[in-house]
Amino acid sequence: MTKHHRIIVFALISLFHLFTLSPLFAQFRINNSEDSPLRKLQYAELAITNLYVDSVDEKKLVEDAIRGMLDKLDPHSSYSTPKEVKELNEPLNGNFEGIGVQFQMLQDTLMVIQPVTNGPSEKVGIIAGDRIVSVNDTAIAGVNMSKEEIMKRLRGPKGTKVDLGIIRSGIKDKLLFTVIRDKIPVKSVDATYMIRPGIGYIRIGNFGAQTYDEFVESLDRLRGEGMTDLILDLQENGGGYLKAAVDIADEFLQGGDLIVYTEGRRTQRAEYRAHGNGRFTTGKVVVLVDSYTASAAEIVTGAIQDQDRGLVVGRRTFGKGLVQRPIDMPDGSMIRLTIAHYYTPSGRCIQKPYTKGEGKDYAMDVVNRLKSGELTNADSIHFADSLKFETLREHRTVYGGGGIMPDYYVPLDTTIYTRFHRELAAKSIVIQSNLRYVDKNRKSLKKRWETFTDFKQNYEVPQSLVDEVIAEGKKQKIEPKDNAELEKTLPYLRLQLKALIARDLWDMSEYFSVFNERSEIVRKALEVIQQ
């Protein structure tokens, strides 16, 4: 036996012990025969590492092999590096550790939009409009530092100190603040407000570890303000934790009602049912969805629709009916492996069709829906009779196999999104112009508009701000092709600017409160409830 053969055999034995002793794989029988695919893979990796003519990055080699295997499966099985795992988990875990500010980059300077309420920055006196120009004596403004690098310097473990240099409007000298970093909540409930007398509105951005608590807090607050009916907005909600979705659906349903069940080739059927002590088991419910509503958001939507607890308004949802199990690797990386399908209470699997190993067409599905005319015309959507199901109480027809079809379809109004506006938005001209306007006029705006109600009813975007957006566009060679395109652009541009100003003076609830008055989906939901 040669030296290289002895190395390979020794490594194979080590890997065999690693797999057989791992708690995760203890439940599986390891096939160690000569023709085992696992042994073949081990031989290939060890041969390349030990015999290949040039040096190789063994870690990357293994990662590429894992990705290669997963790429041949469904579109949702995936591998993430330790860094990617942290970035993916942050919005779902509900917090991160840092200084606690909402900010935007104004040119190459970080400008504070709002400090987090009761957060570490607000506690030391940092206010909206402040520009952070240095971190621990290192300049971060005017030096072309990337946003990622700035974030890296601002974030850090809870309890650690960071010295910030700040420029404030009206103050000549640079201000210095020492901020003690803390856990900063990441909100997944984007907006909560009374949209009409008796009608509440809650928008959920994703389903994370804290979403249920946030939702209950929002629900209780609205009920205290006289809510009897609810619009639950799940548009653009890409999903998240199954448990969060189940807990929220539980708040609407009667005891024993099936919420969702899961089942896979090696995974036994698991059912999730309502406990019967929900906070909102009576009163009208309308769920808003669109093509980006997916996964956990579809579980909530499907449960409410199938149990005839409420109605769904919008456009056909994304169609993700697969359940992933996170498998943590020793180095902090993670495999998310699809282990089961989930089914709505009527028995629907709403997973849209896919071909294993071909993720490109799957990823382009929403674009293809637009091209096919589906987003603008419901008559272009056809479901096979084999995908037909019935809701459990009123026996209405619903379909599986490609997302959840709303009870009331609302076509996408493509006329409000002109080419001119899309290009202005893509170059961040609208946001940058808004930031400069609010920064310059913050004090006078706050003084003039003491309440959001007054602002919403009476504020009009000044022509000077609109002119600035158009002028900046012209500088960057973005112009309307004719006066007709400009006139089509202006109403939506003014609405967007007003919503952004509301966000910067108050918060996201006020942003959506402005925007929703022009949303066709929201208008239809109000019509359905008021009927």
Secondary structure, DSSP 8 states (H G I E B T S, - for coil): --HHHHHHHHHHHHHHHHHHH-TTTTTS----STT-HHHHHHHHHHHHHHH-SS---HHHHHHHHHHHHHHTS-TT-EEE-HHHHHHHHHHHHTEEEE--EEEEEETTEEEEEEE-TTSHHHHHT--TT-EEEEETTEE-SSS---HHHHHHHH---TT-EEEEEEE-TT--S-EEEEEE-EEEE---EEEEEEEETTEEEEEE--B-TTHHHHHHHHHHHHHHTT--EEEEE-TT---B-HHHHHHHHHTTS-TT-EEEEEE-SSS--EEEE--S--S-SSS-EEEEE-TT--THHHHHHHHHHHTTSSEEEES------EEEEEEE-TTS-EEEEEEEEEE-TTS-------BTTBHHHHHTHHHHHHHHTTTT-GGG----GGGEEE-TTT--EEE-SSS---SEE----GGGS-HHHHHHHHTTHHHHHHHHHHHHHHHHHHHH--SHHHHHHH----HHHHHHHHHHHHHTT---SSHHHHHHHHHHHHHHHHHHHHHHHS-HHHHHHHHGGG-HHHHHHHHHHH-
